[in-house]
Amino acid sequence: MDKILMSILIGAAASVSMILLSLIRRVRVAELINRLRSGDFIRNISFSDLINYFKLAVSPQKKSKPSIIELSHELDLTVLNCRVKLSKHQDGDNVYDAFDVEICGSIHARRDVQSATLSISIVDATNPEPKTNPAQALVKQWQMPDSPVFSYNAKLGKLPHQVTTISEWTSIALLRLDWLVLPRKGKRELMFITSIFPAEGGEQLACARCYFEYHNRDYGYLDLKENIQRSKTLAVALAFTVSATDNKLYDCEIELIKNWSRENIDLSETSSKESRKLEKALKEIITFFREGNKLNSHDICREIVEITPPADREPILILCLHVAQANGSVTSEELNLLKDFASWLEIEADKFREMVQKVLPVNMYEVKDVETILGVTRDMNKDKARRHLNKEYSKWSSRVTNSDPEIQSQADQMLKFIAEARSQYIG
């Protein structure tokens, strides 16, 4: 009797478990269907995540190689379908990553089509971009005519039938990542558009679109454009910081910074409204410094380093040097600040000294800094200091006969300064 009762209880428990499992699956399927109806499954989860979710909701059994076919249980082979995988490949000693584009399904050709051409384009369809932005190509071979937009094209040859059906997924292109520049950095939803055209031109024979989630670790071309403008805005802040070092903003310095801003900061529109916005912003920052406020220059420089390549940081420092030069004299406080800027912007000492020599004539310094102007340091022994000064002497003596009077004057002053440094460091 006890055994019979136990069997009944076990059976009942199993039935309850199956009912509960069925309910859980139904809830998951209903949730999936709602997400599909809302139309945001592409924006919020990847295809691989969607497949895994569908497997969990519908079947407790694990499958070794899930595919997009599982979304609808049966792929429509009467139309063209495409999908993308990320893969590694080797070309000689070089290993590269590539988007592997595959197709299956049917291509419907007209009777008069002799051969076909494949075309693949990529756009960033990530929400909440206001519009889709195309990927750009670094290799001219894969650029559209008169445009950097990426467009992969290849000849398919003659189609064997009026309706050509590819029943298995077939790789048609390896798009190397080092060919491409995407619009944005970070987690992106890329849309691949695969089209088949008659080689002789005309309407497309077939087209398929698919989405692929990719984490882009490099700045995109839209990021770089924004970063350039951001760095120029920060450059204006650094320039005003140099101007305010002596607690006074000279009109000549203000006009220099204003003119640089008008020439370099992209207003996005050439309208008077945008110009007024810039002028208003400049007035506000001038008021900010005149009221004795200060900015954290170190943090500004660090941000510039993060978003700007080394070559684009040099014009920022040159702007600051011209601000220091504008009123006809350079104080030791200004020079020390400029040295800090060079260090924080990670500009090499020799490059900074070259800029200083070019922009700031020796007679402008209130206190002549031998290390900054000539590159001679206290830790140099006499032989090393002598060789360094001889090199500087050769450079400036060749400029004494230059046809430009300003260069001649600077060369004369530098030669006198080098003679003073010799007596101080060599004896």
C-alpha positions as CSV (number, residue, x, y, z in Angstrom):
1,M,0.0,0.0,0.0
2,D,2.8,2.4,1.0
3,K,4.6,1.6,-2.3
4,I,1.4,2.3,-4.3
5,L,0.9,5.6,-2.4
6,M,4.5,6.6,-3.0
7,S,4.2,5.9,-6.7
8,I,1.1,8.0,-6.9
9,L,2.8,10.9,-5.1
10,I,5.9,10.7,-7.4
11,G,3.6,10.6,-10.4
12,A,1.7,13.6,-9.2
13,A,4.9,15.5,-8.4
14,A,6.2,14.8,-11.9
15,S,2.9,16.0,-13.5
16,V,3.0,19.2,-11.4
17,S,6.6,19.7,-12.5
18,M,5.7,19.3,-16.1
19,I,2.8,21.8,-15.8
20,L,5.0,24.3,-14.0
21,L,7.8,23.9,-16.6
22,S,5.1,24.3,-19.4
23,L,3.9,27.5,-17.7
24,I,7.4,28.9,-17.4
25,R,8.1,28.2,-21.1
26,R,4.8,29.8,-22.1
27,V,5.7,32.9,-20.1
28,R,9.1,33.1,-21.7
29,V,7.7,32.6,-25.1
30,A,5.1,35.3,-24.5
31,E,7.8,37.6,-23.3
32,L,9.8,36.9,-26.4
33,I,6.8,37.5,-28.7
34,N,6.1,40.8,-27.0
35,R,9.7,41.9,-27.5
36,L,9.5,40.9,-31.1
37,R,6.2,42.8,-31.6
38,S,7.7,45.9,-30.0
39,G,10.4,45.9,-32.7
40,D,13.3,46.6,-30.3
41,F,14.8,43.1,-30.2
42,I,17.5,44.2,-32.8
43,R,18.4,47.3,-30.8
44,N,18.6,45.7,-27.4
45,I,20.0,42.2,-27.8
46,S,22.2,40.5,-30.4
47,F,21.1,37.7,-32.6
48,S,23.1,35.2,-30.6
49,D,21.4,36.3,-27.4
50,L,18.0,36.1,-29.1
51,I,18.7,32.5,-30.2
52,N,19.9,31.5,-26.7
53,Y,16.8,33.1,-25.2
54,F,14.5,31.3,-27.7
55,K,16.3,28.0,-26.9
56,L,15.8,28.4,-23.2
57,A,12.1,29.3,-23.6
58,V,11.2,26.5,-26.0
59,S,13.5,23.6,-25.4
60,P,15.3,22.3,-22.4
61,Q,17.7,20.4,-24.6
62,K,21.0,22.0,-25.5
63,K,22.1,22.2,-29.2
64,S,25.7,22.3,-30.1
65,K,25.6,24.9,-32.9
66,P,22.6,27.3,-32.8
67,S,21.9,29.3,-35.9
68,I,19.5,31.9,-37.0
69,I,17.4,29.2,-38.6
70,E,16.1,28.5,-35.1
71,L,14.3,31.8,-35.0
72,S,11.7,30.7,-37.5
73,H,12.5,26.9,-37.5
74,E,12.7,27.1,-41.3
75,L,14.7,29.5,-43.5
76,D,13.0,30.9,-46.6
77,L,15.2,29.7,-49.4
78,T,13.0,31.4,-52.0
79,V,14.7,34.7,-51.2
80,L,18.3,35.8,-50.5
81,N,19.5,35.6,-46.9
82,C,22.7,36.7,-45.3
83,R,24.5,36.5,-42.0
84,V,27.9,37.6,-40.6
85,K,30.5,36.0,-38.4
86,L,33.7,37.4,-36.9
87,S,36.7,35.3,-37.8
88,K,40.5,35.4,-37.8
89,H,42.6,34.7,-40.9
90,Q,46.3,34.6,-41.8
91,D,48.0,36.3,-44.7
92,G,51.6,35.2,-44.7
93,D,52.9,36.3,-41.3
94,N,50.0,38.6,-40.6
95,V,46.9,37.6,-38.7
96,Y,43.9,39.7,-39.2
97,D,40.2,39.9,-38.1
98,A,37.5,39.9,-40.7
99,F,33.7,40.0,-41.0
100,D,32.8,36.7,-42.8
101,V,29.7,37.4,-44.9
102,E,27.6,34.3,-45.8
103,I,24.6,33.9,-48.0
104,C,22.0,31.3,-48.7
105,G,18.7,31.3,-50.6
106,S,17.7,32.2,-54.1
107,I,18.8,34.7,-56.7
108,H,16.2,35.4,-59.4
109,A,17.8,36.5,-62.6
110,R,16.3,37.8,-65.8
111,R,16.8,35.7,-68.9
112,D,19.1,38.3,-70.5
113,V,21.5,38.5,-67.5
114,Q,24.9,37.2,-68.7
115,S,26.8,37.7,-65.4
116,A,26.3,39.2,-61.9
117,T,28.1,41.4,-59.4
118,L,28.1,41.2,-55.7
119,S,28.0,44.4,-53.6
120,I,28.2,44.7,-49.8
121,S,27.9,47.9,-47.7
122,I,27.8,48.4,-43.9
123,V,25.9,51.0,-41.9
124,D,25.8,51.7,-38.2
125,A,22.2,51.2,-37.2
126,T,22.7,51.6,-33.4
127,N,20.0,53.3,-31.5
128,P,19.7,56.2,-30.7
129,E,21.7,57.6,-33.6
130,P,19.3,60.0,-35.5
131,K,20.3,58.3,-38.8
132,T,22.3,55.4,-40.0
133,N,25.9,56.2,-40.8
134,P,27.9,54.2,-43.3
135,A,31.2,52.6,-42.6
136,Q,34.2,54.2,-44.3
137,A,37.1,52.4,-46.1
138,L,40.8,53.1,-45.5
139,V,41.6,51.2,-48.7
140,K,40.8,53.2,-51.9
141,Q,39.9,49.9,-53.7
142,W,36.8,49.6,-51.4
143,Q,35.7,53.2,-51.5
144,M,32.7,54.5,-53.5
145,P,33.6,56.9,-56.3
146,D,34.5,60.3,-54.9
147,S,33.6,59.2,-51.4
148,P,35.3,57.4,-48.5
149,V,32.1,55.3,-47.9
150,F,32.9,51.5,-47.9
151,S,31.5,49.5,-50.8
152,Y,32.8,45.9,-51.4
153,N,32.3,44.8,-55.0
154,A,33.2,41.4,-56.6
155,K,32.3,39.6,-59.8
156,L,30.1,36.5,-59.4
157,G,30.3,35.5,-63.1
158,K,27.4,33.9,-65.0
159,L,24.5,32.6,-63.0
160,P,23.9,29.0,-63.8
161,H,20.1,29.2,-63.7
162,Q,17.4,31.8,-64.0
163,V,16.7,30.9,-60.3
164,T,19.9,30.0,-58.6
165,T,19.3,28.5,-55.1
166,I,22.1,28.2,-52.5
167,S,20.8,25.7,-50.0
168,E,23.7,25.9,-47.5
169,W,25.3,28.9,-45.9
170,T,28.2,29.9,-48.2
171,S,30.9,32.4,-47.5
172,I,31.1,35.1,-50.2
173,A,33.4,37.8,-48.7
174,L,36.0,38.3,-46.0
175,L,35.8,42.0,-45.0
176,R,39.0,42.8,-43.1
177,L,38.5,45.1,-40.1
178,D,41.7,47.0,-41.0
179,W,40.0,48.1,-44.2
180,L,37.2,49.8,-42.2
181,V,36.6,52.9,-40.1
182,L,33.3,52.7,-38.3
183,P,31.3,55.8,-37.3
184,R,31.5,55.3,-33.5
185,K,33.5,53.6,-30.8
186,G,31.9,51.0,-28.4
187,K,29.1,48.5,-28.7
188,R,27.5,48.9,-32.1
189,E,24.7,47.3,-34.1
190,L,26.0,47.0,-37.7
191,M,23.7,46.4,-40.6
192,F,25.2,44.5,-43.6
193,I,23.5,45.0,-46.9
194,T,24.3,42.3,-49.5
195,S,23.0,43.0,-53.1
196,I,23.3,41.1,-56.4
197,F,23.3,43.2,-59.6
198,P,23.6,42.5,-63.3
199,A,27.3,43.1,-64.2
200,E,26.1,45.3,-67.1
201,G,24.0,47.4,-64.8
202,G,20.3,47.7,-64.1
203,E,18.0,46.9,-61.2
204,Q,19.2,44.6,-58.4
205,L,18.4,40.9,-58.7
206,A,18.4,40.1,-55.0
207,C,19.1,41.9,-51.7
208,A,19.5,40.7,-48.1
209,R,20.1,42.5,-44.8
210,C,21.4,41.2,-41.5
211,Y,22.5,42.7,-38.2
212,F,25.7,42.0,-36.3
213,E,26.7,43.3,-32.9
214,Y,30.3,44.4,-32.7
215,H,32.4,46.1,-30.0
216,N,34.5,48.7,-31.8
217,R,37.6,49.5,-29.7
218,D,38.8,52.3,-31.9
219,Y,37.5,55.9,-32.2
220,G,35.1,56.2,-35.1
221,Y,35.2,58.9,-37.7
222,L,32.4,60.8,-36.0
223,D,34.1,60.5,-32.7
224,L,37.3,61.9,-34.1
225,K,35.5,64.8,-35.7
226,E,33.8,65.6,-32.3
227,N,37.1,65.1,-30.5
228,I,38.9,67.6,-32.7
229,Q,36.3,70.2,-32.0
230,R,36.3,69.4,-28.3
231,S,40.1,69.7,-28.2
232,K,39.9,73.1,-29.9
233,T,37.4,74.3,-27.3
234,L,39.7,73.1,-24.6
235,A,42.6,74.9,-26.4
236,V,40.8,78.2,-26.0
237,A,40.5,77.5,-22.2
238,L,44.3,76.9,-22.0
239,A,45.0,80.0,-24.0
240,F,43.0,82.2,-21.7
241,T,44.7,80.5,-18.7
242,V,48.1,81.7,-20.1
243,S,46.7,85.2,-20.7
244,A,45.5,85.3,-17.1
245,T,48.7,84.1,-15.5
246,D,49.6,87.7,-14.4
247,N,46.0,88.2,-13.3
248,K,45.3,90.5,-16.2
249,L,43.8,89.9,-19.7
250,Y,45.4,92.1,-22.3
251,D,43.2,93.2,-25.2
252,C,45.9,92.0,-27.7
253,E,45.8,88.5,-26.1
254,I,42.0,88.5,-26.1
255,E,41.8,89.4,-29.8
256,L,44.4,86.8,-30.7
257,I,42.3,84.0,-29.0
258,K,39.1,85.3,-30.5
259,N,40.4,85.2,-34.0
260,W,41.9,81.8,-33.5
261,S,38.5,80.5,-32.2
262,R,36.6,82.0,-35.2
263,E,39.0,80.3,-37.6
264,N,39.3,76.9,-36.0
265,I,36.1,76.1,-34.1
266,D,33.5,74.5,-36.5
267,L,30.2,76.2,-36.1
268,S,28.4,73.3,-37.9
269,E,26.4,76.0,-39.7
270,T,27.6,79.3,-41.3
271,S,24.6,81.1,-39.9
272,S,24.7,84.3,-37.9
273,K,23.0,82.4,-35.0
274,E,25.9,80.0,-34.7
275,S,28.4,82.9,-34.8
276,R,26.5,84.7,-32.1
277,K,26.7,81.6,-29.9
278,L,30.5,81.5,-30.3
279,E,30.8,85.2,-29.4
280,K,28.6,84.8,-26.4
281,A,30.7,81.8,-25.2
282,L,33.9,83.9,-25.6
283,K,32.4,86.7,-23.6
284,E,31.5,84.4,-20.8
285,I,34.9,82.8,-20.6
286,I,36.5,86.3,-20.6
287,T,34.3,87.3,-17.7
288,F,35.1,84.1,-15.9
289,F,38.9,84.8,-15.9
290,R,38.5,88.5,-15.2
291,E,36.6,87.7,-12.0
292,G,39.7,85.8,-10.9
293,N,38.5,82.3,-11.5
294,K,40.9,79.5,-12.5
295,L,40.6,76.2,-14.4
296,N,42.3,72.9,-13.6
297,S,44.8,73.1,-16.5
298,H,46.2,69.7,-15.7
299,D,42.9,67.9,-16.1
300,I,42.2,69.8,-19.3
301,C,45.5,68.7,-20.8
302,R,44.8,65.1,-19.7
303,E,41.5,65.1,-21.5
304,I,43.2,66.5,-24.7
305,V,45.7,63.7,-24.5
306,E,42.9,61.1,-24.3
307,I,41.0,62.4,-27.3
308,T,43.7,63.9,-29.5
309,P,46.7,62.4,-31.4
310,P,50.1,63.9,-30.7
311,A,50.4,65.8,-33.9
312,D,47.1,67.7,-33.2
313,R,48.3,68.7,-29.7
314,E,51.2,70.8,-31.1
315,P,49.0,73.6,-32.6
316,I,47.3,73.9,-29.1
317,L,50.7,74.6,-27.5
318,I,51.7,77.0,-30.3
319,L,48.5,78.9,-29.7
320,C,49.5,79.3,-26.0
321,L,53.0,80.4,-27.0
322,H,51.6,83.1,-29.2
323,V,49.3,84.3,-26.4
324,A,52.4,84.6,-24.1
325,Q,54.2,86.5,-26.9
326,A,51.3,88.9,-27.7
327,N,52.0,91.7,-25.2
328,G,55.7,91.8,-26.0
329,S,57.2,90.1,-22.9
330,V,57.2,86.6,-21.4
331,T,57.2,86.3,-17.6
332,S,58.8,83.4,-15.8
333,E,55.3,82.4,-14.5
334,E,54.1,82.2,-18.1
335,L,57.1,80.2,-19.2
336,N,56.8,77.7,-16.3
337,L,53.1,77.3,-17.2
338,L,54.0,76.6,-20.8
339,K,56.5,74.0,-19.7
340,D,53.8,72.3,-17.7
341,F,51.5,72.3,-20.6
342,A,54.2,70.7,-22.8
343,S,54.7,68.0,-20.2
344,W,51.0,67.4,-19.6
345,L,50.3,67.3,-23.3
346,E,53.1,64.8,-23.7
347,I,55.1,66.9,-26.2
348,E,58.8,66.0,-26.3
349,A,61.2,68.4,-24.7
350,D,63.2,68.9,-28.0
351,K,59.9,69.6,-29.9
352,F,58.8,72.1,-27.2
353,R,62.2,73.9,-27.3
354,E,61.9,74.1,-31.1
355,M,58.5,75.8,-30.8
356,V,59.8,78.2,-28.1
357,Q,62.7,79.2,-30.3
358,K,60.4,79.8,-33.2
359,V,57.7,81.8,-31.5
360,L,59.4,83.6,-28.6
361,P,62.4,85.8,-29.4
362,V,65.1,85.9,-26.7
363,N,64.7,89.6,-26.0
364,M,61.1,89.0,-24.8
365,Y,62.0,87.0,-21.7
366,E,62.0,88.8,-18.4
367,V,64.2,86.0,-17.1
368,K,66.1,84.0,-19.7
369,D,65.7,80.2,-19.0
370,V,68.7,78.4,-20.5
371,E,67.2,75.0,-20.1
372,T,63.9,75.9,-21.9
373,I,65.5,78.0,-24.6
374,L,68.7,76.1,-25.4
375,G,68.1,72.7,-23.7
376,V,71.2,72.8,-21.5
377,T,70.6,71.3,-18.1
378,R,72.4,71.4,-14.7
379,D,73.1,67.6,-14.8
380,M,75.2,67.9,-18.0
381,N,78.9,67.7,-17.6
382,K,81.1,70.3,-19.3
383,D,81.9,68.1,-22.4
384,K,78.2,67.3,-23.0
385,A,77.2,70.9,-22.5
386,R,79.9,72.1,-24.9
387,R,78.8,69.7,-27.6
388,H,75.2,70.7,-27.2
389,L,76.0,74.4,-27.3
390,N,78.2,73.9,-30.4
391,K,75.3,72.3,-32.1
392,E,73.0,75.2,-31.2
393,Y,75.7,77.7,-32.4
394,S,76.0,75.9,-35.8
395,K,72.2,76.0,-36.2
396,W,71.8,79.7,-35.5
397,S,75.0,80.9,-37.2
398,S,73.6,79.6,-40.5
399,R,70.6,81.8,-40.1
400,V,72.4,85.1,-39.6
401,T,72.4,85.7,-43.4
402,N,68.8,84.7,-43.9
403,S,66.8,87.0,-46.1
404,D,64.1,87.4,-43.5
405,P,65.0,90.3,-41.1
406,E,63.1,88.7,-38.2
407,I,65.1,85.4,-38.5
408,Q,68.3,87.4,-38.8
409,S,67.5,89.3,-35.6
410,Q,66.5,86.1,-33.7
411,A,69.7,84.5,-34.9
412,D,71.9,87.4,-33.6
413,Q,70.1,87.3,-30.3
414,M,70.5,83.5,-29.9
415,L,74.2,83.6,-30.7
416,K,74.7,86.2,-27.9
417,F,72.6,84.1,-25.6
418,I,74.7,81.0,-26.5
419,A,77.9,82.9,-25.7
420,E,76.4,83.8,-22.2
421,A,75.5,80.1,-21.7
422,R,79.0,79.0,-22.5
423,S,80.5,81.2,-19.8
424,Q,77.9,80.0,-17.3
425,Y,78.0,76.2,-18.0
426,I,81.6,75.7,-19.5
427,G,83.6,78.5,-18.0
